[in-house]
Amino acid sequence: MATSVASFAQIHHPKFDVQGHRGARGLKPENTIPAFLAALDYGVTTLELDLA
Protein backbone atom coordinates (compact mmCIF):
# COMPACT_ATOMS: atom_id res chain seq x y z
CA MET A 1 0.00 0.00 0.00
CA ALA A 2 2.75 2.48 0.91
CA THR A 3 4.52 1.82 -2.39
CA SER A 4 1.40 2.48 -4.44
CA VAL A 5 0.72 5.72 -2.55
CA ALA A 6 4.32 6.87 -3.06
CA SER A 7 4.16 6.01 -6.77
CA PHE A 8 0.87 7.87 -7.16
CA ALA A 9 2.34 10.94 -5.45
CA GLN A 10 5.38 10.94 -7.73
CA ILE A 11 3.27 10.66 -10.88
CA HIS A 12 0.77 13.35 -9.94
CA HIS A 13 3.02 15.67 -7.95
CA PRO A 14 6.55 15.45 -9.35
CA LYS A 15 9.26 17.23 -7.42
CA PHE A 16 11.42 19.80 -9.12
CA ASP A 17 15.19 19.83 -8.88
CA VAL A 18 16.19 23.49 -8.60
CA GLN A 19 19.86 23.74 -9.49
CA GLY A 20 22.31 26.46 -8.53
CA HIS A 21 24.65 26.65 -11.53
CA ARG A 22 28.04 27.62 -10.09
CA GLY A 23 26.19 28.69 -6.95
CA ALA A 24 24.11 31.86 -7.12
CA ARG A 25 25.29 32.84 -10.57
CA GLY A 26 25.00 36.57 -11.18
CA LEU A 27 24.65 37.37 -7.48
CA LYS A 28 28.00 36.19 -6.09
CA PRO A 29 31.35 35.26 -7.65
CA GLU A 30 30.85 31.90 -9.40
CA ASN A 31 32.16 28.68 -7.84
CA THR A 32 32.76 30.24 -4.43
CA ILE A 33 31.52 29.27 -0.98
CA PRO A 34 29.51 32.54 -0.70
CA ALA A 35 27.82 31.71 -4.03
CA PHE A 36 26.90 28.21 -2.86
CA LEU A 37 25.61 29.47 0.50
CA ALA A 38 23.52 32.15 -1.23
CA ALA A 39 22.07 29.54 -3.59
CA LEU A 40 21.08 27.38 -0.62
CA ASP A 41 19.46 30.41 1.01
CA TYR A 42 17.39 30.85 -2.16
CA GLY A 43 16.20 27.25 -1.90
CA VAL A 44 18.15 25.34 -4.53
CA THR A 45 18.12 21.57 -4.12
CA THR A 46 21.28 20.81 -6.13
CA LEU A 47 24.54 22.72 -6.35
CA GLU A 48 26.50 22.43 -9.59
CA LEU A 49 30.13 23.44 -9.80
CA ASP A 50 32.91 23.41 -12.36
CA LEU A 51 36.27 21.83 -11.66
CA ALA A 52 39.26 22.98 -13.65
C-alpha distance matrix in Angstrom:
0.0 3.8 5.4 5.3 6.3 8.7 10.0 10.7 12.4 14.4 15.6 16.7 17.8 19.2 20.9 24.6 26.5 29.8 32.4 35.7 38.1 40.6 39.5 40.6 42.8 45.7 45.4 46.2 47.8 45.4 43.8 44.8 43.0 43.9 42.4 39.1 39.0 39.9 37.0 34.6 36.1 35.5 31.8 31.5 28.5 30.4 34.0 36.0 39.4 42.2 43.9 47.5
3.8 0.0 3.8 5.5 5.2 6.1 8.6 9.9 10.6 12.4 14.4 15.5 15.9 17.0 18.1 21.8 23.5 26.7 29.2 32.4 34.9 37.3 36.0 37.2 39.5 42.5 42.0 42.7 44.3 42.0 40.3 41.2 39.4 40.3 38.8 35.5 35.4 36.3 33.5 31.0 32.5 32.1 28.3 28.1 25.0 27.0 30.6 32.7 36.1 39.0 40.7 44.3
5.4 3.8 0.0 3.8 5.4 5.1 6.1 8.5 9.9 10.6 12.3 14.3 15.0 15.4 16.9 20.4 21.9 25.4 27.7 31.0 33.2 35.7 34.8 36.2 38.2 41.3 41.2 41.8 43.2 40.6 38.9 40.1 38.5 39.6 37.9 34.6 34.9 35.8 32.8 30.5 32.4 31.8 28.0 27.3 24.0 25.6 29.2 31.0 34.3 37.0 38.7 42.2
5.3 5.5 3.8 0.0 3.8 5.4 5.0 6.1 8.6 9.9 10.6 12.2 13.7 14.8 17.0 20.5 22.6 26.0 28.6 32.1 34.3 37.1 36.2 37.2 39.1 42.0 42.0 43.0 44.5 41.9 40.5 41.9 40.5 41.3 39.4 36.3 36.6 37.1 34.1 32.0 33.7 32.6 29.0 28.3 25.4 27.1 30.8 32.5 36.0 38.6 40.5 44.0
6.3 5.2 5.4 3.8 0.0 3.8 5.5 5.1 6.2 8.7 10.0 10.6 11.6 13.2 15.1 18.9 21.2 24.3 27.2 30.5 33.0 35.8 34.6 35.4 37.5 40.2 40.0 41.1 42.9 40.5 39.3 40.4 38.8 39.4 37.6 34.5 34.5 34.9 32.0 29.8 31.2 30.2 26.5 26.3 23.6 25.8 29.5 31.5 35.1 38.0 40.1 43.7
8.7 6.1 5.1 5.4 3.8 0.0 3.8 5.5 5.1 6.3 8.8 10.1 10.2 10.9 12.3 15.9 17.9 21.2 23.8 27.2 29.6 32.3 31.1 32.1 34.2 37.1 36.9 37.8 39.5 37.0 35.7 36.8 35.3 36.0 34.2 31.1 31.3 31.8 28.8 26.6 28.3 27.3 23.6 23.1 20.2 22.2 25.9 27.9 31.4 34.3 36.3 39.9
10.0 8.6 6.1 5.0 5.5 3.8 0.0 3.8 5.4 5.2 6.3 8.7 9.8 10.1 12.3 15.8 17.8 21.3 23.8 27.4 29.5 32.4 31.6 32.7 34.4 37.3 37.5 38.5 39.9 37.3 36.0 37.6 36.4 37.2 35.0 32.0 32.6 33.0 29.7 27.9 29.8 28.5 24.9 24.0 21.1 22.6 26.4 27.9 31.4 34.1 36.1 39.6
10.7 9.9 8.5 6.1 5.1 5.5 3.8 0.0 3.8 5.5 5.2 6.1 8.1 9.7 12.6 16.0 18.7 21.9 24.9 28.4 30.6 33.7 32.8 33.4 35.1 37.7 37.9 39.2 41.0 38.5 37.6 39.0 37.9 38.3 36.1 33.3 33.7 33.7 30.5 28.8 30.3 28.7 25.3 24.7 22.2 24.2 28.0 29.6 33.3 36.0 38.3 41.8
12.4 10.6 9.9 8.6 6.2 5.1 5.4 3.8 0.0 3.8 5.5 5.3 5.4 7.3 9.6 13.2 16.0 19.0 22.1 25.5 28.0 31.0 29.8 30.2 32.1 34.7 34.7 36.0 37.9 35.6 34.8 36.0 34.7 35.0 32.9 30.1 30.3 30.3 27.2 25.4 26.7 25.2 21.7 21.4 19.1 21.4 25.1 27.1 30.8 33.7 36.2 39.7
14.4 12.4 10.6 9.9 8.7 6.3 5.2 5.5 3.8 0.0 3.8 5.7 5.3 4.9 7.4 10.8 13.3 16.6 19.4 23.0 25.1 28.2 27.4 28.1 29.7 32.5 32.7 33.9 35.6 33.0 32.1 33.7 32.6 33.1 30.8 28.0 28.6 28.7 25.3 23.8 25.6 23.9 20.4 19.5 17.0 18.8 22.5 24.1 27.8 30.6 33.0 36.4
15.6 14.4 12.3 10.6 10.0 8.8 6.3 5.2 5.5 3.8 0.0 3.8 5.8 6.0 9.5 12.4 15.2 18.3 21.2 24.9 26.7 30.0 29.4 30.0 31.3 33.8 34.4 35.9 37.5 34.8 34.2 36.0 35.2 35.6 33.1 30.5 31.3 31.1 27.6 26.5 28.2 26.1 22.9 21.8 19.6 21.2 24.9 26.1 29.8 32.3 34.8 38.1
16.7 15.5 14.3 12.2 10.6 10.1 8.7 6.1 5.3 5.7 3.8 0.0 3.8 6.2 9.7 12.5 15.8 18.5 21.7 25.3 27.4 30.8 29.8 29.9 31.3 33.6 34.0 35.7 37.7 35.3 35.0 36.6 35.8 35.8 33.2 30.9 31.4 30.8 27.5 26.4 27.6 25.4 22.3 21.8 20.1 22.2 25.8 27.3 31.0 33.8 36.5 39.8
17.8 15.9 15.0 13.7 11.6 10.2 9.8 8.1 5.4 5.3 5.8 3.8 0.0 3.8 6.4 9.4 12.9 15.3 18.7 22.1 24.5 27.8 26.6 26.6 28.2 30.5 30.6 32.4 34.4 32.2 31.9 33.3 32.3 32.2 29.8 27.4 27.8 27.1 24.0 22.7 23.8 21.7 18.6 18.3 16.7 19.0 22.7 24.5 28.3 31.2 34.0 37.4
19.2 17.0 15.4 14.8 13.2 10.9 10.1 9.7 7.3 4.9 6.0 6.2 3.8 0.0 3.8 6.5 9.7 12.6 15.7 19.2 21.4 24.7 23.8 24.1 25.6 28.1 28.5 30.0 31.8 29.3 28.9 30.5 29.7 29.9 27.3 24.9 25.6 25.2 21.7 20.7 22.3 20.2 17.0 16.0 14.1 16.0 19.6 21.1 24.9 27.7 30.5 33.8
20.9 18.1 16.9 17.0 15.1 12.3 12.3 12.6 9.6 7.4 9.5 9.7 6.4 3.8 0.0 3.8 6.6 9.4 12.6 16.0 18.5 21.6 20.4 20.8 22.6 25.2 25.3 26.7 28.5 26.2 25.6 27.0 26.1 26.3 23.8 21.3 21.9 21.5 18.2 17.0 18.7 16.7 13.4 12.4 10.4 12.6 16.3 18.1 21.9 24.9 27.7 31.2
24.6 21.8 20.4 20.5 18.9 15.9 15.8 16.0 13.2 10.8 12.4 12.5 9.4 6.5 3.8 0.0 3.8 6.1 9.3 12.8 15.1 18.4 17.4 17.6 19.1 21.7 22.1 23.5 25.3 22.9 22.6 24.2 23.7 23.7 20.9 18.7 19.7 19.0 15.5 14.9 16.7 14.4 11.4 9.9 8.5 10.4 13.7 15.3 19.1 22.0 25.1 28.4
26.5 23.5 21.9 22.6 21.2 17.9 17.8 18.7 16.0 13.3 15.2 15.8 12.9 9.7 6.6 3.8 0.0 3.8 6.1 9.7 12.0 15.1 14.3 15.1 16.6 19.5 20.0 21.0 22.4 19.8 19.2 20.9 20.4 20.8 18.0 15.6 17.0 16.7 13.0 12.6 15.1 13.1 10.2 7.6 5.9 6.7 10.1 11.6 15.4 18.4 21.4 24.7
29.8 26.7 25.4 26.0 24.3 21.2 21.3 21.9 19.0 16.6 18.3 18.5 15.3 12.6 9.4 6.1 3.8 0.0 3.8 6.8 9.5 12.6 11.4 11.6 13.2 16.0 16.3 17.5 19.2 16.9 16.8 18.4 18.1 17.9 15.0 13.0 14.4 13.5 9.8 10.1 12.3 9.9 7.7 4.9 5.2 6.3 8.7 10.4 14.0 17.1 20.4 23.6
32.4 29.2 27.7 28.6 27.2 23.8 23.8 24.9 22.1 19.4 21.2 21.7 18.7 15.7 12.6 9.3 6.1 3.8 0.0 3.8 6.0 9.1 8.4 9.5 10.6 13.9 14.6 15.3 16.4 13.7 13.4 15.3 15.5 15.7 12.5 10.7 12.9 12.3 8.6 9.7 12.4 10.5 9.1 5.5 6.1 4.7 5.7 6.8 10.3 13.4 16.7 19.9
35.7 32.4 31.0 32.1 30.5 27.2 27.4 28.4 25.5 23.0 24.9 25.3 22.1 19.2 16.0 12.8 9.7 6.8 3.8 0.0 3.8 6.0 4.7 5.9 7.3 10.8 11.2 11.5 12.6 10.2 10.1 11.8 12.2 12.2 8.8 7.5 10.1 9.3 5.8 8.1 10.7 9.2 9.1 5.9 7.8 6.2 4.9 5.9 8.5 11.7 15.0 18.0
38.1 34.9 33.2 34.3 33.0 29.6 29.5 30.6 28.0 25.1 26.7 27.4 24.5 21.4 18.5 15.1 12.0 9.5 6.0 3.8 0.0 3.8 5.2 6.8 6.3 9.9 11.5 11.5 11.6 8.4 8.6 11.4 12.9 13.3 9.6 9.1 12.4 11.7 8.8 11.5 14.1 12.6 12.8 9.6 11.1 8.6 6.5 5.0 6.6 8.9 12.6 15.2
40.6 37.3 35.7 37.1 35.8 32.3 32.4 33.7 31.0 28.2 30.0 30.8 27.8 24.7 21.6 18.4 15.1 12.6 9.1 6.0 3.8 0.0 3.8 6.5 5.9 9.5 10.6 9.5 8.7 5.2 4.8 7.8 9.9 10.7 7.3 7.4 11.0 10.9 9.0 11.8 14.3 13.7 14.4 11.6 13.1 10.4 7.1 5.4 4.7 6.8 10.2 12.7
39.5 36.0 34.8 36.2 34.6 31.1 31.6 32.8 29.8 27.4 29.4 29.8 26.6 23.8 20.4 17.4 14.3 11.4 8.4 4.7 5.2 3.8 0.0 3.8 5.6 9.0 8.8 7.8 8.4 6.2 6.0 7.2 8.0 8.1 4.5 4.2 7.5 7.2 5.4 8.2 10.6 10.2 11.3 9.0 11.1 9.3 6.2 6.8 7.2 10.1 13.1 15.8
40.6 37.2 36.2 37.2 35.4 32.1 32.7 33.4 30.2 28.1 30.0 29.9 26.6 24.1 20.8 17.6 15.1 11.6 9.5 5.9 6.8 6.5 3.8 0.0 3.8 6.3 5.6 5.9 8.0 7.1 8.7 9.2 10.0 8.4 4.8 6.3 8.1 5.9 4.7 8.5 9.5 8.4 10.5 9.2 12.3 11.4 9.2 10.0 10.7 13.3 16.4 18.7
42.8 39.5 38.2 39.1 37.5 34.2 34.4 35.1 32.1 29.7 31.3 31.3 28.2 25.6 22.6 19.1 16.6 13.2 10.6 7.3 6.3 5.9 5.6 3.8 0.0 3.8 5.5 6.2 7.1 5.8 8.5 10.0 12.0 10.7 7.1 9.1 11.6 9.5 8.4 12.1 13.2 11.7 13.7 12.0 14.8 13.4 11.0 10.5 10.6 12.3 15.6 17.4
45.7 42.5 41.3 42.0 40.2 37.1 37.3 37.7 34.7 32.5 33.8 33.6 30.5 28.1 25.2 21.7 19.5 16.0 13.9 10.8 9.9 9.5 9.0 6.3 3.8 0.0 3.8 5.9 7.4 7.7 11.2 12.1 14.1 12.1 9.1 12.0 13.7 11.0 10.8 14.5 14.7 13.1 15.8 14.7 18.0 17.0 14.7 14.3 14.2 15.4 18.6 19.9
45.4 42.0 41.2 42.0 40.0 36.9 37.5 37.9 34.7 32.7 34.4 34.0 30.6 28.5 25.3 22.1 20.0 16.3 14.6 11.2 11.5 10.6 8.8 5.6 5.5 3.8 0.0 3.8 7.0 8.5 11.5 11.2 12.5 9.6 7.3 10.5 11.3 8.2 9.1 12.6 12.1 11.1 14.3 14.0 17.4 17.0 14.7 15.2 15.1 16.9 19.8 21.4
46.2 42.7 41.8 43.0 41.1 37.8 38.5 39.2 36.0 33.9 35.9 35.7 32.4 30.0 26.7 23.5 21.0 17.5 15.3 11.5 11.5 9.5 7.8 5.9 6.2 5.9 3.8 0.0 3.8 6.1 8.8 7.8 9.3 6.7 4.9 8.7 9.7 7.7 9.3 12.5 12.5 12.5 15.4 14.7 17.8 16.8 13.9 14.3 13.5 15.1 17.5 18.9
47.8 44.3 43.2 44.5 42.9 39.5 39.9 41.0 37.9 35.6 37.5 37.7 34.4 31.8 28.5 25.3 22.4 19.2 16.4 12.6 11.6 8.7 8.4 8.0 7.1 7.4 7.0 3.8 0.0 3.8 6.6 6.1 9.0 7.7 6.2 9.6 11.5 10.6 11.6 14.7 15.5 15.6 18.1 16.8 19.4 17.7 14.3 13.9 12.1 12.8 14.8 15.8
45.4 42.0 40.6 41.9 40.5 37.0 37.3 38.5 35.6 33.0 34.8 35.3 32.2 29.3 26.2 22.9 19.8 16.9 13.7 10.2 8.4 5.2 6.2 7.1 5.8 7.7 8.5 6.1 3.8 0.0 3.8 5.6 8.8 8.8 6.2 8.5 11.5 11.0 10.8 13.9 15.5 15.3 17.1 15.1 17.2 15.0 11.6 10.4 8.5 9.2 11.7 13.0
43.8 40.3 38.9 40.5 39.3 35.7 36.0 37.6 34.8 32.1 34.2 35.0 31.9 28.9 25.6 22.6 19.2 16.8 13.4 10.1 8.6 4.8 6.0 8.7 8.5 11.2 11.5 8.8 6.6 3.8 0.0 3.8 6.9 8.5 6.5 7.3 10.6 11.4 11.0 13.3 15.6 16.0 17.1 14.8 16.2 13.5 9.8 8.6 5.9 7.0 8.8 10.8
44.8 41.2 40.1 41.9 40.4 36.8 37.6 39.0 36.0 33.7 36.0 36.6 33.3 30.5 27.0 24.2 20.9 18.4 15.3 11.8 11.4 7.8 7.2 9.2 10.0 12.1 11.2 7.8 6.1 5.6 3.8 0.0 3.8 5.5 5.2 6.4 8.7 10.0 10.7 12.6 14.4 15.5 17.0 15.4 17.0 15.0 11.3 11.3 9.1 10.5 11.6 13.4
43.0 39.4 38.5 40.5 38.8 35.3 36.4 37.9 34.7 32.6 35.2 35.8 32.3 29.7 26.1 23.7 20.4 18.1 15.5 12.2 12.9 9.9 8.0 10.0 12.0 14.1 12.5 9.3 9.0 8.8 6.9 3.8 0.0 3.8 5.4 5.1 6.1 8.5 9.8 10.6 12.3 14.3 15.5 14.4 15.8 14.2 11.0 12.1 10.7 12.9 13.9 16.1
43.9 40.3 39.6 41.3 39.4 36.0 37.2 38.3 35.0 33.1 35.6 35.8 32.2 29.9 26.3 23.7 20.8 17.9 15.7 12.2 13.3 10.7 8.1 8.4 10.7 12.1 9.6 6.7 7.7 8.8 8.5 5.5 3.8 0.0 3.8 5.5 5.1 6.0 8.5 9.9 10.4 12.3 14.4 14.0 16.2 15.3 12.4 13.8 12.9 15.2 16.7 18.8
42.4 38.8 37.9 39.4 37.6 34.2 35.0 36.1 32.9 30.8 33.1 33.2 29.8 27.3 23.8 20.9 18.0 15.0 12.5 8.8 9.6 7.3 4.5 4.8 7.1 9.1 7.3 4.9 6.2 6.2 6.5 5.2 5.4 3.8 0.0 3.8 5.5 5.2 6.2 8.7 9.8 10.6 12.6 11.6 14.0 12.9 9.8 10.9 10.3 12.8 15.1 17.3
39.1 35.5 34.6 36.3 34.5 31.1 32.0 33.3 30.1 28.0 30.5 30.9 27.4 24.9 21.3 18.7 15.6 13.0 10.7 7.5 9.1 7.4 4.2 6.3 9.1 12.0 10.5 8.7 9.6 8.5 7.3 6.4 5.1 5.5 3.8 0.0 3.8 5.4 5.1 6.3 8.7 9.9 10.8 9.4 11.1 9.9 6.9 8.9 9.0 12.2 14.3 17.2
39.0 35.4 34.9 36.6 34.5 31.3 32.6 33.7 30.3 28.6 31.3 31.4 27.8 25.6 21.9 19.7 17.0 14.4 12.9 10.1 12.4 11.0 7.5 8.1 11.6 13.7 11.3 9.7 11.5 11.5 10.6 8.7 6.1 5.1 5.5 3.8 0.0 3.8 5.4 5.1 6.2 8.7 10.0 9.9 11.8 11.7 9.7 12.3 12.8 16.0 17.9 20.7
39.9 36.3 35.8 37.1 34.9 31.8 33.0 33.7 30.3 28.7 31.1 30.8 27.1 25.2 21.5 19.0 16.7 13.5 12.3 9.3 11.7 10.9 7.2 5.9 9.5 11.0 8.2 7.7 10.6 11.0 11.4 10.0 8.5 6.0 5.2 5.4 3.8 0.0 3.8 5.4 4.9 6.3 8.8 9.3 12.2 12.6 10.8 13.2 13.9 17.0 19.4 22.1
37.0 33.5 32.8 34.1 32.0 28.8 29.7 30.5 27.2 25.3 27.6 27.5 24.0 21.7 18.2 15.5 13.0 9.8 8.6 5.8 8.8 9.0 5.4 4.7 8.4 10.8 9.1 9.3 11.6 10.8 11.0 10.7 9.8 8.5 6.2 5.1 5.4 3.8 0.0 3.8 5.4 5.1 6.5 5.8 8.9 9.1 7.8 10.3 11.9 15.2 18.1 21.0
34.6 31.0 30.5 32.0 29.8 26.6 27.9 28.8 25.4 23.8 26.5 26.4 22.7 20.7 17.0 14.9 12.6 10.1 9.7 8.1 11.5 11.8 8.2 8.5 12.1 14.5 12.6 12.5 14.7 13.9 13.3 12.6 10.6 9.9 8.7 6.3 5.1 5.4 3.8 0.0 3.8 5.3 5.0 5.3 7.4 8.6 8.1 11.6 13.5 17.1 19.6 22.8
36.1 32.5 32.4 33.7 31.2 28.3 29.8 30.3 26.7 25.6 28.2 27.6 23.8 22.3 18.7 16.7 15.1 12.3 12.4 10.7 14.1 14.3 10.6 9.5 13.2 14.7 12.1 12.5 15.5 15.5 15.6 14.4 12.3 10.4 9.8 8.7 6.2 4.9 5.4 3.8 0.0 3.8 5.4 7.6 10.3 12.1 11.8 15.0 16.7 20.2 22.7 25.7
35.5 32.1 31.8 32.6 30.2 27.3 28.5 28.7 25.2 23.9 26.1 25.4 21.7 20.2 16.7 14.4 13.1 9.9 10.5 9.2 12.6 13.7 10.2 8.4 11.7 13.1 11.1 12.5 15.6 15.3 16.0 15.5 14.3 12.3 10.6 9.9 8.7 6.3 5.1 5.3 3.8 0.0 3.8 6.0 9.5 11.5 11.6 14.5 16.6 20.0 23.0 25.9
31.8 28.3 28.0 29.0 26.5 23.6 24.9 25.3 21.7 20.4 22.9 22.3 18.6 17.0 13.4 11.4 10.2 7.7 9.1 9.1 12.8 14.4 11.3 10.5 13.7 15.8 14.3 15.4 18.1 17.1 17.1 17.0 15.5 14.4 12.6 10.8 10.0 8.8 6.5 5.0 5.4 3.8 0.0 3.8 6.4 9.2 10.5 13.7 16.5 20.1 23.0 26.2
31.5 28.1 27.3 28.3 26.3 23.1 24.0 24.7 21.4 19.5 21.8 21.8 18.3 16.0 12.4 9.9 7.6 4.9 5.5 5.9 9.6 11.6 9.0 9.2 12.0 14.7 14.0 14.7 16.8 15.1 14.8 15.4 14.4 14.0 11.6 9.4 9.9 9.3 5.8 5.3 7.6 6.0 3.8 0.0 3.8 5.7 7.1 10.2 13.2 16.8 19.8 23.1
28.5 25.0 24.0 25.4 23.6 20.2 21.1 22.2 19.1 17.0 19.6 20.1 16.7 14.1 10.4 8.5 5.9 5.2 6.1 7.8 11.1 13.1 11.1 12.3 14.8 18.0 17.4 17.8 19.4 17.2 16.2 17.0 15.8 16.2 14.0 11.1 11.8 12.2 8.9 7.4 10.3 9.5 6.4 3.8 0.0 3.8 6.9 10.1 13.4 17.0 19.7 23.2
30.4 27.0 25.6 27.1 25.8 22.2 22.6 24.2 21.4 18.8 21.2 22.2 19.0 16.0 12.6 10.4 6.7 6.3 4.7 6.2 8.6 10.4 9.3 11.4 13.4 17.0 17.0 16.8 17.7 15.0 13.5 15.0 14.2 15.3 12.9 9.9 11.7 12.6 9.1 8.6 12.1 11.5 9.2 5.7 3.8 0.0 3.8 6.5 9.9 13.5 16.0 19.6
34.0 30.6 29.2 30.8 29.5 25.9 26.4 28.0 25.1 22.5 24.9 25.8 22.7 19.6 16.3 13.7 10.1 8.7 5.7 4.9 6.5 7.1 6.2 9.2 11.0 14.7 14.7 13.9 14.3 11.6 9.8 11.3 11.0 12.4 9.8 6.9 9.7 10.8 7.8 8.1 11.8 11.6 10.5 7.1 6.9 3.8 0.0 3.8 6.6 10.3 12.9 16.4
36.0 32.7 31.0 32.5 31.5 27.9 27.9 29.6 27.1 24.1 26.1 27.3 24.5 21.1 18.1 15.3 11.6 10.4 6.8 5.9 5.0 5.4 6.8 10.0 10.5 14.3 15.2 14.3 13.9 10.4 8.6 11.3 12.1 13.8 10.9 8.9 12.3 13.2 10.3 11.6 15.0 14.5 13.7 10.2 10.1 6.5 3.8 0.0 3.8 7.0 10.0 13.4
39.4 36.1 34.3 36.0 35.1 31.4 31.4 33.3 30.8 27.8 29.8 31.0 28.3 24.9 21.9 19.1 15.4 14.0 10.3 8.5 6.6 4.7 7.2 10.7 10.6 14.2 15.1 13.5 12.1 8.5 5.9 9.1 10.7 12.9 10.3 9.0 12.8 13.9 11.9 13.5 16.7 16.6 16.5 13.2 13.4 9.9 6.6 3.8 0.0 3.8 6.6 9.9
42.2 39.0 37.0 38.6 38.0 34.3 34.1 36.0 33.7 30.6 32.3 33.8 31.2 27.7 24.9 22.0 18.4 17.1 13.4 11.7 8.9 6.8 10.1 13.3 12.3 15.4 16.9 15.1 12.8 9.2 7.0 10.5 12.9 15.2 12.8 12.2 16.0 17.0 15.2 17.1 20.2 20.0 20.1 16.8 17.0 13.5 10.3 7.0 3.8 0.0 3.8 6.5
43.9 40.7 38.7 40.5 40.1 36.3 36.1 38.3 36.2 33.0 34.8 36.5 34.0 30.5 27.7 25.1 21.4 20.4 16.7 15.0 12.6 10.2 13.1 16.4 15.6 18.6 19.8 17.5 14.8 11.7 8.8 11.6 13.9 16.7 15.1 14.3 17.9 19.4 18.1 19.6 22.7 23.0 23.0 19.8 19.7 16.0 12.9 10.0 6.6 3.8 0.0 3.8
47.5 44.3 42.2 44.0 43.7 39.9 39.6 41.8 39.7 36.4 38.1 39.8 37.4 33.8 31.2 28.4 24.7 23.6 19.9 18.0 15.2 12.7 15.8 18.7 17.4 19.9 21.4 18.9 15.8 13.0 10.8 13.4 16.1 18.8 17.3 17.2 20.7 22.1 21.0 22.8 25.7 25.9 26.2 23.1 23.2 19.6 16.4 13.4 9.9 6.5 3.8 0.0
